[in-house]
């Protein structure tokens, strides 16, 4: 049994070396190929590509721009309109609102530090419940460390993400397909939904004026 486990570990290590993506530019190239000629998203394959990339700050540091007052969204690639890649930078204590993803796929890979992802069940108010506010129900809470990848879409609920850990500067890479610039934001205590317009702090490494 020990010999068998040793052989399995060797095979797994070999496969990881074969599939490893060493640069952000290679990851982008592979993602473009994954979307080429497709009308739907191969979630397992795209998630695998995100997992295969090994974070290297030399690849992405030119996109990493922080703001002391809020987390920032920094556009890396527009994906020919099929997807976009965005680098999000989180100082300690910064967090998103609770939000949906406008019927898009959302992949998130940790590049530096750690983030906490909290998922919630979307409120289901019927017409005769209007005005009866109620807190959102938490589904799960996950700590994401460097090189971890998570995936969510609207059928899986809502989520919020934040840097509640000890690292002063967390960085995550997000892939959204299709791209969107408006989503819904939710109040945790009442479940009330509002429209949220998404903006960029920088595009392709340059601050948006």
Secondary structure, 3 states (H helix, E strand, C coil): CHHHHHHHHHHHHHHHHHHCECCHHHHHHHHHHHHCCCCCCCHHHHHHHHHHECCCHHHHHHHCCCCCCCCEEEEEECHHHCCEEEEEEEECCCECCEECCCCCEEEEEEEECCEEEEEEECCCCCHHHCCCCCCCEEEEEEEECCCCEEEECHHHCEEEEECCCCCCEEEEEEEEECCCCEEEEECCCCCCEEEEECCCCEECCEECC
